[in-house]
Structures are given as C-alpha cells and as structure tokens.
Amino acid sequence: MGTWMRDVGAGWLMTSLSPSVTYVALVQVATSLPIFLLSLPAGALADIVDRRRSLLWLNALLAAVACFMGVVAASGGMTPVLLVGSLLLAGVFAALVQPMQQSLTPLLVPRAQLRTAVALNGLGFNVARATGPAIAGVLIAVSGVAITFFLDALSYAVLFGAFWWWKGASARASSGPPESLLPAMRAGIRYALHSVPLQRTLLRAASFFIYASALWALLPVIARRQLGGGPGYYGVLLACVGAGAVVGAVALPKLRSKIGSEGVMRLGMAAAAGVLLTLAFVKNPLIAAVAMALAGAAWIAVLTTVNVSAQTALPDWVRGRGLAVYLTVFYGAMSIGSLLWGAVADAASVAVSLSMATLTGMLSLVLGFLKPLPAGEADLTPSMHWPDPTVAPAMLTSLEADRGPVLITVEYLVSPGDIEAFLAAVREFKSERLRDGAFLWGIYEDTDRPGRFLEHFLVASWLEHQRQHRRVSMADADLQALVVRFHRGTERPRVEHLIAPPH
C-alpha cells in the first residue's frame, strides 16, 4: 500500500516538475531498472544469506529513503533529477528485497498449495493497489505530495516488524556448505539456460511486459492531459486497476479450471492490448475508469499465471536465483518498454505510442500460440538416490581442499537394436546434468566394443559435485530410470569419479 502511494505521488509530482513525457516515464524506469540490473546477484544472496536479517536491514534503508523524499518534497526542494535519483536508490534496495521475499513463499505453505498461495498473495497485493492509490489521490489533493512519501516510510516499518516477529524467515534455502556469491550466480544462470520450462515462462513473460508497460509509463500523462483529471482522478484510475485485479483474482480459479493456465494467459494478454487501444482514443473519464478495471483483471491473470509457472519450475536450492532471473526479465522488459513508449509519445503522440504498443501486444499473442506455457508440474523435491562416491582414505585430506574440476563417467552397455532409443533418452538427460552443476557433457561409443557407451560430465569442484548429489530431483530420477533401462550389464552402470591433480 505504501509503495503504491509513493508511486502515485512521484508520478503526479513529476507531471508538475517537467513537461516532458519521457521524464514522466522515467519514474517507472527508475523503480524497475535497478531490479533489472541487480536481481541476479540479489537472487544468489537470497539462496545463501540469512534472509530475515537481510530483509530487516533493507526495509530500514527503504524507510530512510522514503523519509528523505518526504522531507525534500515538503520543503519544495524536489527537482526532476533528484526525484529520479531517489527512486533509483529505493529501486536498488527493492531489487535486493524482492527475490528474498518471493523465495519465502514455499516456507509458508505446502507445495500442493503453492499455486493458491501465489494467487492469494496477488490478491493481497491488488487490494493494496486498490486502496493505496485512492487514499493517495485524496491525500495529495488535501495535504500535498509529501505525505505519500512519509506513509511509504511507515509501511516499511510495518514490514520490519513482521520480519522481526517471523523467525522462520532465517531458514536456509539449501543444506550443506553455503555457496560463494559468484559461483552461486553462475549456478543460477546455468539452471535458467538448461531448464526448458523456465525458459518458456521467461519468454512469455517478456513478450507481455514489453508492451503492457505502456500503461504504467503513460498513465499519469493520460490522466492529466488527455482526460483533464486531477490527482484525485488519477488515484481513482489506479484504484479501478486494483478493484479489477481483486475481482480477477477471485474469478481466476474457476476460469483456470475451464480454460487452463494457457487460456488464462492468452485472455489476459488480449484484454491488456484492448485496454491500451481504448486509452489511445478515449476522452470519457468513465470509460477510461472501466478500461482500467479491465486492465487490473488482465494483469492479475497474467502475473499470477507466469509467477506460478516460474515458481513450479524451480526447486528450493535455486529458487531465489531463478526468481531473480524472472524479475530481471520482468523489470528489464518494463524498463525498455517504458523508455520506448515514452520516447514515441514525445516524438509523435500518446495515441500513437499506445497504438504501437497494442500492435506489439497482438504479435505477443501470436507468440503465445507458438510457444505455450509448460503443462503440468514436475516433482522437484530432492530424490537423494545417487549413492555417495567411494573415496580412498589417501584422498580424503586432499578433497577437503575442494579440488577440481571433477570428471564423472558412467558406462552403459546397450544392445544394437536399442542404441537409437538410448541416445535419444540420454541426450534428454543432458539438460539435467548441466542444470544441476555440470559445465560440460558428452556421450561416446567404444570403437572396439560397439554398444559400450561412456557418458561423461565435468563439474567445477568436489564440493560442487556433492551439491549436485543433493540437487537431483524425483523428476530427474524418473528420467534417469528411462536411460538405465537400456543398460544390459549384469550390474548397474559403472560410475567413476576422477579429479584433476592439485596445482
């Protein structure tokens, strides 16, 4: 609620400080660009640090920035550059908060209730979206803009108290020795590069946010110049967004049961594009308010769908980093889109900018038919079915120094008639090896013994390979069973671990 009040105040204040539409769009960019740039290291931190302690510090810093903005605005010293700079600083702290905060959801509910929990979280978010802007519009008209910044600071104090009370937020994301920041970031990127469900989700999210960002970037200008409204009317428009989102969130479960997640996604994308086209030419404030309510329903439909799709594509050990990649795509598309549509509005007009965004939305909808969201949810709980590697006593001390890289080989004996099917299955298994820790993978056939295959993969260090053992999921175990069923040896496939000599 506090954040929405601050954003209403900042957007409205900028329309008073500068006549440039680009500067107004920069308000949106300033809040989203830091999250685009910093989400990945923030996500890595979310998986390796004490999240509760970090969130306490970050909410305190966000409260301090909001207080500063309130004092400067109340004294009349705010400038466009200072406003954007303050929002950028708040955006940096928010970038560190969001992956940590989102990664805590599975600690609150069983996995079977995760989809409902994400929808409920979206409902709460949009209740705030409905009430915050409406209150802000009234307060700005009565008391000025500064009050919205002070109330934003108060909202962070409430969050501080919540995390002070909830000790469970300190739970670590994974067992074993914690990872260092850079290796943790590499692991997150590696997972995203080799997880097909996550990639499909990110593609669909980016295709939506790139055009839908036009709504938030241009809404202050539409409300003030195109519709001739004041701060109260601007707050009403944003409250309509929230009200529409609340209705949409309540209707989502029944709608999803009838048309599925992909159907909900496409319907939301089409509705969002229709709203942009309506706002490009509407002059009636009542019609604009109805359109904004539809926009709220469309946004909650798309946001809930892609957020659940991202959450269910991620195991616990990489959840913070995976959600950080999702947030990077989210805010990157929002930042690029806001700059683009603001520049087009300055060069041509707001109507032209919104019309071009609508056309982009239609192209994104076509992409949805070509690249649908992943169907079903894989079981990503750890299987722990890999046996611990045997280590000679003479090697124990050396391995404690975390030597590497490690070469793991797996020997398969395959009948001639099964070779084609075996290779198809083992190549499917390649993504699991690379996703969970390997940086190189290959499969080779023995020239002297046709049908004898050697799979190999390289892992950066012995400790990283131990982590790989804990990352293998139940879904991976099922896939591995499909590969092993082609093995015709009297024993299970032989596994060997070889490690590079010490430097």
DOLO-110982 format. One record per residue (C-alpha): residue in three letters; x, y, z; residue number from 1. Coordinates in pm, whole numbers. Layout:
BEGIN
  code       X       Y       Z  pos
   ALA       X       Y       Z  NUM
...
This chain:
BEGIN
  code       X       Y       Z  pos
   MET       0       0       0    1
   GLY     281     236      90    2
   THR     467     169    -234    3
   TRP     161     240    -445    4
   MET     101     564    -256    5
   ARG     463     665    -315    6
   ASP     441     582    -687    7
   VAL     121     784    -727    8
   GLY     288    1077    -551    9
   ALA     608    1050    -755   10
   GLY     426    1020   -1088   11
   TRP     198    1312   -1015   12
   LEU     483    1524    -880   13
   MET     683    1467   -1198   14
   THR     397    1597   -1416   15
   SER     427    1920   -1215   16
   LEU     809    1937   -1228   17
   SER     860    1867   -1601   18
   PRO     650    1892   -1918   19
   SER     845    1604   -2079   20
   VAL     660    1273   -2121   21
   THR     999    1100   -2115   22
   TYR    1066    1236   -1765   23
   VAL     726    1108   -1651   24
   ALA     813     766   -1799   25
   LEU    1148     781   -1614   26
   VAL     956     748   -1286   27
   GLN     861     396   -1394   28
   VAL    1213     329   -1528   29
   ALA    1377     443   -1203   30
   THR    1180     190    -999   31
   SER    1228    -101   -1242   32
   LEU    1579     -56   -1389   33
   PRO    1771    -137   -1065   34
   ILE    1571    -457   -1026   35
   PHE    1660    -549   -1385   36
   LEU    2031    -488   -1321   37
   LEU    2062    -633    -970   38
   SER    1812    -917    -948   39
   LEU    2060   -1193   -1029   40
   PRO    2314   -1112    -756   41
   ALA    2019   -1043    -524   42
   GLY    1875   -1384    -607   43
   ALA    2210   -1550    -535   44
   LEU    2220   -1373    -200   45
   ALA    1864   -1492    -129   46
   ASP    1984   -1852    -157   47
   ILE    2298   -1817      59   48
   VAL    2238   -1550     327   49
   ASP    2015   -1518     633   50
   ARG    1709   -1375     456   51
   ARG    1543   -1247     773   52
   ARG    1841   -1040     884   53
   SER    1892    -901     533   54
   LEU    1525    -805     500   55
   LEU    1537    -621     832   56
   TRP    1828    -406     715   57
   LEU    1686    -344     367   58
   ASN    1342    -237     493   59
   ALA    1509       5     732   60
   LEU    1707     158     441   61
   LEU    1394     184     226   62
   ALA    1219     369     509   63
   ALA    1511     613     528   64
   VAL    1495     690     154   65
   ALA    1119     745     172   66
   CYS    1163     984     466   67
   PHE    1426    1179     270   68
   MET    1190    1214     -28   69
   GLY     914    1334     202   70
   VAL    1132    1600     368   71
   VAL    1263    1733      34   72
   ALA     916    1740    -124   73
   ALA     767    1916     180   74
   SER    1039    2182     169   75
   GLY     980    2248    -202   76
   GLY    1332    2144    -299   77
   MET    1246    1847    -520   78
   THR    1375    1853    -880   79
   PRO    1321    1600   -1162   80
   VAL    1678    1472   -1130   81
   LEU    1658    1441    -750   82
   LEU    1323    1261    -774   83
   VAL    1453    1010   -1028   84
   GLY    1774     964    -827   85
   SER    1583     894    -505   86
   LEU    1360     644    -683   87
   LEU    1671     477    -830   88
   LEU    1820     436    -482   89
   ALA    1494     294    -350   90
   GLY    1489      67    -654   91
   VAL    1835     -70    -564   92
   PHE    1716    -171    -216   93
   ALA    1389    -308    -359   94
   ALA    1593    -515    -607   95
   LEU    1765    -686    -315   96
   VAL    1437    -736    -128   97
   GLN    1216    -891    -395   98
   PRO    1394   -1223    -467   99
   MET    1438   -1282     -92  100
   GLN    1077   -1205     -16  101
   GLN     933   -1412    -305  102
   SER    1156   -1710    -225  103
   LEU     997   -1732     122  104
   THR     653   -1833      -8  105
   PRO     725   -2212      -5  106
   LEU     818   -2181     364  107
   LEU     465   -2066     442  108
   VAL     255   -2333     267  109
   PRO     291   -2694     145  110
   ARG     394   -2725    -219  111
   ALA      47   -2854    -314  112
   GLN     -96   -2517    -205  113
   LEU     172   -2305    -374  114
   ARG     -43   -2207    -673  115
   THR    -326   -2094    -444  116
   ALA     -81   -1912    -218  117
   VAL      66   -1718    -511  118
   ALA    -285   -1620    -622  119
   LEU    -374   -1515    -267  120
   ASN     -55   -1312    -248  121
   GLY    -154   -1144    -573  122
   LEU    -498   -1074    -429  123
   GLY    -346    -906    -123  124
   PHE    -110    -708    -346  125
   ASN    -401    -581    -552  126
   VAL    -616    -498    -252  127
   ALA    -329    -265    -166  128
   ARG    -328    -144    -527  129
   ALA    -699     -64    -492  130
   THR    -679     121    -160  131
   GLY    -333     281    -172  132
   PRO    -377     495    -486  133
   ALA    -729     601    -389  134
   ILE    -607     718     -48  135
   ALA    -303     884    -211  136
   GLY    -520    1076    -457  137
   VAL    -729    1220    -174  138
   LEU    -426    1299      43  139
   ILE    -241    1472    -241  140
   ALA    -543    1692    -308  141
   VAL    -577    1779      62  142
   SER    -222    1778     202  143
   GLY      21    1770     -93  144
   VAL     254    1505    -233  145
   ALA     497    1477      61  146
   ILE     250    1283     278  147
   THR     263     985      37  148
   PHE     638     950      92  149
   PHE     607     964     472  150
   LEU     335     698     467  151
   ASP     557     482     245  152
   ALA     825     504     516  153
   LEU     568     394     774  154
   SER     478      91     561  155
   TYR     840     -30     567  156
   ALA     832      -2     946  157
   VAL     538    -247     943  158
   LEU     738    -487     724  159
   PHE    1033    -452     959  160
   GLY     810    -558    1246  161
   ALA     674    -857    1051  162
   PHE    1020    -997     978  163
   TRP    1134    -921    1333  164
   TRP     847   -1140    1454  165
   TRP     878   -1425    1200  166
   LYS    1195   -1615    1289  167
   GLY    1121   -1880    1023  168
   ALA    1245   -1643     750  169
   SER    1600   -1726     862  170
   ALA    1571   -2083     722  171
   ARG    1838   -2155     462  172
   ALA    1738   -2240     106  173
   SER    1961   -2549      85  174
   SER    2162   -2783     306  175
   GLY    2539   -2825     304  176
   PRO    2812   -2559     296  177
   PRO    2688   -2223     162  178
   GLU    2798   -2118    -186  179
   SER    3003   -1809    -264  180
   LEU    2831   -1524    -449  181
   LEU    2985   -1558    -798  182
   PRO    2958   -1940    -816  183
   ALA    2601   -1910    -689  184
   MET    2522   -1661    -966  185
   ARG    2675   -1892   -1226  186
   ALA    2466   -2181   -1093  187
   GLY    2150   -1971   -1126  188
   ILE    2230   -1870   -1484  189
   ARG    2323   -2229   -1569  190
   TYR    1991   -2354   -1435  191
   ALA    1796   -2097   -1637  192
   LEU    1989   -2184   -1954  193
   HIS    1909   -2554   -1925  194
   SER    1556   -2555   -1778  195
   VAL    1312   -2563   -2069  196
   PRO    1001   -2492   -1852  197
   LEU    1166   -2184   -1700  198
   GLN    1285   -2060   -2040  199
   ARG     935   -2087   -2186  200
   THR     793   -1897   -1889  201
   LEU    1051   -1619   -1923  202
   LEU     983   -1582   -2295  203
   ARG     611   -1544   -2241  204
   ALA     659   -1301   -1951  205
   ALA     892   -1077   -2156  206
   SER     653   -1075   -2452  207
   PHE     376    -943   -2225  208
   PHE     564    -685   -2020  209
   ILE     733    -523   -2320  210
   TYR     401    -386   -2449  211
   ALA     194    -378   -2128  212
   SER     450    -140   -1969  213
   ALA     299     138   -2181  214
   LEU       4     153   -1940  215
   TRP     214     242   -1634  216
   ALA     461     463   -1821  217
   LEU     194     686   -1978  218
   LEU     -96     672   -1732  219
   PRO      -7     996   -1542  220
   VAL       1    1183   -1875  221
   ILE    -324    1023   -1992  222
   ALA    -499    1115   -1666  223
   ARG    -374    1473   -1652  224
   ARG    -357    1587   -2014  225
   GLN    -580    1358   -2218  226
   LEU    -862    1321   -1964  227
   GLY    -811    1651   -1778  228
   GLY    -816    1492   -1433  229
   GLY    -651    1595   -1109  230
   PRO    -464    1386    -851  231
   GLY    -791    1253    -711  232
   TYR    -897    1121   -1054  233
   TYR    -552     968   -1108  234
   GLY    -590     787    -778  235
   VAL    -937     669    -884  236
   LEU    -795     522   -1207  237
   LEU    -534     328   -1013  238
   ALA    -797     217    -762  239
   CYS   -1001      84   -1055  240
   VAL    -697    -120   -1157  241
   GLY    -680    -269    -811  242
   ALA   -1055    -335    -792  243
   GLY   -1045    -512   -1129  244
   ALA    -749    -717   -1013  245
   VAL    -931    -825    -696  246
   VAL   -1233    -940    -898  247
   GLY    -999   -1113   -1143  248
   ALA    -812   -1293    -864  249
   VAL   -1139   -1424    -717  250
   ALA   -1254   -1547   -1059  251
   LEU    -919   -1699   -1158  252
   PRO    -956   -2048   -1003  253
   LYS   -1288   -2116   -1177  254
   LEU   -1162   -1963   -1502  255
   ARG    -841   -2170   -1490  256
   SER   -1039   -2490   -1432  257
   LYS   -1234   -2424   -1753  258
   ILE    -971   -2296   -1996  259
   GLY    -642   -2387   -1827  260
   SER    -340   -2170   -1742  261
   GLU    -253   -2109   -2106  262
   GLY    -608   -1997   -2180  263
   VAL    -598   -1755   -1885  264
   MET    -264   -1619   -2008  265
   ARG    -391   -1556   -2361  266
   LEU    -714   -1397   -2237  267
   GLY    -518   -1163   -2009  268
   MET    -280   -1063   -2286  269
   ALA    -565    -989   -2527  270
   ALA    -752    -784   -2265  271
   ALA    -440    -579   -2183  272
   ALA    -388    -498   -2551  273
   GLY    -754    -397   -2581  274
   VAL    -718    -158   -2286  275
   LEU    -419      14   -2447  276
   LEU    -613      65   -2770  277
   THR    -910     206   -2576  278
   LEU    -692     451   -2381  279
   ALA    -530     570   -2704  280
   PHE    -853     739   -2816  281
   VAL   -1092     762   -2519  282
   LYS   -1194    1106   -2392  283
   ASN   -1462     999   -2146  284
   PRO   -1331     963   -1786  285
   LEU   -1592     698   -1701  286
   ILE   -1498     475   -1997  287
   ALA   -1130     515   -1902  288
   ALA   -1209     402   -1546  289
   VAL   -1389      91   -1675  290
   ALA   -1093      17   -1904  291
   MET    -855      44   -1608  292
   ALA   -1063    -209   -1413  293
   LEU   -1030    -448   -1708  294
   ALA    -656    -378   -1709  295
   GLY    -636    -483   -1344  296
   ALA    -810    -813   -1415  297
   ALA    -581    -874   -1714  298
   TRP    -265    -801   -1516  299
   ILE    -357   -1026   -1222  300
   ALA    -439   -1306   -1468  301
   VAL    -103   -1281   -1643  302
   LEU     108   -1207   -1335  303
   THR     -36   -1494   -1133  304
   THR      -1   -1737   -1423  305
   VAL     362   -1659   -1506  306
   ASN     462   -1631   -1139  307
   VAL     319   -1974   -1058  308
   SER     478   -2115   -1373  309
   ALA     817   -1979   -1261  310
   GLN     774   -2098    -901  311
   THR     679   -2452   -1004  312
   ALA     973   -2473   -1247  313
   LEU    1222   -2413    -963  314
   PRO    1350   -2644    -688  315
   ASP    1421   -2492    -346  316
   TRP    1801   -2482    -384  317
   VAL    1788   -2235    -674  318
   ARG    1451   -2068    -611  319
   GLY    1590   -1726    -519  320
   ARG    1819   -1718    -823  321
   GLY    1552   -1849   -1058  322
   LEU    1302   -1590    -939  323
   ALA    1576   -1329    -977  324
   VAL    1612   -1424   -1343  325
   TYR    1233   -1393   -1374  326
   LEU    1242   -1049   -1209  327
   THR    1530    -947   -1436  328
   VAL    1316   -1030   -1739  329
   PHE    1011    -863   -1581  330
   TYR    1177    -534   -1497  331
   GLY    1406    -535   -1798  332
   ALA    1105    -556   -2027  333
   MET     924    -293   -1817  334
   SER    1224     -56   -1831  335
   ILE    1282     -97   -2205  336
   GLY     912     -71   -2279  337
   SER     865     240   -2062  338
   LEU    1157     420   -2228  339
   LEU    1037     315   -2573  340
   TRP     673     418   -2533  341
   GLY     769     744   -2357  342
   ALA    1007     836   -2642  343
   VAL     743     753   -2905  344
   ALA     488     968   -2719  345
   ASP     732    1262   -2713  346
   ALA     820    1218   -3081  347
   ALA     462    1162   -3205  348
   SER     177    1147   -2953  349
   VAL      40     940   -2668  350
   ALA    -222     792   -2902  351
   VAL      43     678   -3149  352
   SER     253     527   -2870  353
   LEU     -41     333   -2727  354
   SER    -145     214   -3074  355
   MET     204      80   -3142  356
   ALA     205     -93   -2804  357
   THR    -129    -254   -2895  358
   LEU      17    -387   -3220  359
   THR     312    -529   -3026  360
   GLY      63    -698   -2795  361
   MET    -107    -869   -3088  362
   LEU     229   -1004   -3204  363
   SER     297   -1129   -2850  364
   LEU     -37   -1308   -2851  365
   VAL      61   -1490   -3171  366
   LEU     383   -1597   -2997  367
   GLY     169   -1750   -2723  368
   PHE      17   -1995   -2971  369
   LEU     363   -2092   -3097  370
   LYS     529   -2119   -2754  371
   PRO     269   -2220   -2492  372
   LEU     348   -2232   -2122  373
   PRO     477   -2565   -1984  374
   ALA     196   -2805   -1899  375
   GLY     194   -2988   -1566  376
   GLU     430   -2962   -1269  377
   ALA     740   -3180   -1230  378
   ASP     826   -3321    -888  379
   LEU    1138   -3121    -799  380
   THR    1183   -3246    -443  381
   PRO    1532   -3398    -390  382
   SER    1541   -3770    -465  383
   MET    1873   -3836    -286  384
   HIS    1903   -4156    -491  385
   TRP    2262   -4104    -606  386
   PRO    2493   -4315    -384  387
   ASP    2784   -4134    -222  388
   PRO    3102   -4171    -429  389
   THR    3370   -4400    -286  390
   VAL    3684   -4216    -175  391
   ALA    4015   -4377     -89  392
   PRO    4146   -4279     258  393
   ALA    4457   -4128     100  394
   MET    4237   -3881     -94  395
   LEU    4025   -3752     196  396
   THR    4258   -3472     308  397
   SER    4316   -3355     -46  398
   LEU    3944   -3343    -126  399
   GLU    3874   -3130     181  400
   ALA    4063   -2854       0  401
   ASP    3784   -2866    -262  402
   ARG    3993   -2975    -558  403
   GLY    3860   -2969    -909  404
   PRO    3743   -2996   -1172  405
   VAL    3586   -3340   -1132  406
   LEU    3525   -3576   -1424  407
   ILE    3235   -3819   -1372  408
   THR    3193   -4109   -1616  409
   VAL    2902   -4353   -1645  410
   GLU    2939   -4673   -1851  411
   TYR    2638   -4820   -2036  412
   LEU    2620   -5148   -2229  413
   VAL    2345   -5121   -2489  414
   SER    2204   -5376   -2734  415
   PRO    2241   -5282   -3104  416
   GLY    1867   -5255   -3153  417
   ASP    1829   -5013   -2859  418
   ILE    2110   -4771   -2948  419
   GLU    1893   -4510   -3122  420
   ALA    1635   -4501   -2840  421
   PHE    1911   -4498   -2577  422
   LEU    2086   -4200   -2736  423
   ALA    1756   -4009   -2752  424
   ALA    1695   -4075   -2381  425
   VAL    2048   -3994   -2263  426
   ARG    2055   -3669   -2462  427
   GLU    1732   -3575   -2288  428
   PHE    1918   -3639   -1962  429
   LYS    2193   -3397   -2068  430
   SER    1995   -3092   -1953  431
   GLU    1965   -3239   -1602  432
   ARG    2342   -3282   -1572  433
   LEU    2411   -2927   -1693  434
   ARG    2124   -2772   -1496  435
   ASP    2232   -2914   -1161  436
   GLY    2607   -2846   -1172  437
   ALA    2799   -2974   -1476  438
   PHE    2962   -2732   -1719  439
   LEU    3046   -2987   -1991  440
   TRP    2870   -3307   -2103  441
   GLY    2927   -3573   -2368  442
   ILE    2843   -3929   -2476  443
   TYR    3091   -4153   -2663  444
   GLU    3085   -4507   -2809  445
   ASP    3377   -4751   -2776  446
   THR    3529   -4821   -3120  447
   ASP    3648   -5163   -3002  448
   ARG    3319   -5265   -2836  449
   PRO    3013   -5138   -3025  450
   GLY    2727   -5074   -2784  451
   ARG    2957   -4972   -2498  452
   PHE    2888   -4606   -2428  453
   LEU    3064   -4371   -2189  454
   GLU    2873   -4068   -2063  455
   HIS    3091   -3803   -1903  456
   PHE    3031   -3465   -1742  457
   LEU    3263   -3214   -1576  458
   VAL    3186   -3031   -1251  459
   ALA    3389   -2736   -1123  460
   SER    3494   -2886    -788  461
   TRP    3444   -3175    -548  462
   LEU    3218   -2967    -323  463
   GLU    3007   -2862    -622  464
   HIS    2964   -3229    -717  465
   GLN    2846   -3303    -363  466
   ARG    2591   -3026    -406  467
   GLN    2489   -3186    -736  468
   HIS    2405   -3506    -548  469
   ARG    2161   -3310    -328  470
   ARG    2005   -3127    -623  471
   VAL    1885   -3428    -822  472
   SER    1504   -3430    -812  473
   MET    1239   -3700    -825  474
   ALA    1164   -3598   -1184  475
   ASP    1535   -3641   -1267  476
   ALA    1528   -3986   -1105  477
   ASP    1240   -4087   -1334  478
   LEU    1434   -3963   -1637  479
   GLN    1746   -4147   -1525  480
   ALA    1544   -4469   -1490  481
   LEU    1443   -4436   -1856  482
   VAL    1811   -4419   -1952  483
   VAL    1921   -4706   -1726  484
   ARG    1657   -4945   -1861  485
   PHE    1860   -4969   -2185  486
   HIS    2166   -5091   -1991  487
   ARG    2225   -5464   -2047  488
   GLY    2508   -5527   -1799  489
   THR    2478   -5769   -1509  490
   GLU    2522   -5480   -1265  491
   ARG    2410   -5119   -1264  492
   PRO    2603   -4878   -1492  493
   ARG    2954   -4830   -1358  494
   VAL    3026   -4478   -1226  495
   GLU    3378   -4338   -1180  496
   HIS    3498   -4010   -1031  497
   LEU    3828   -3862   -1149  498
   ILE    3971   -3537   -1020  499
   ALA    4234   -3303   -1159  500
   PRO    4573   -3313    -983  501
   PRO    4645   -3034    -732  502
   HIS    4800   -2722    -881  503
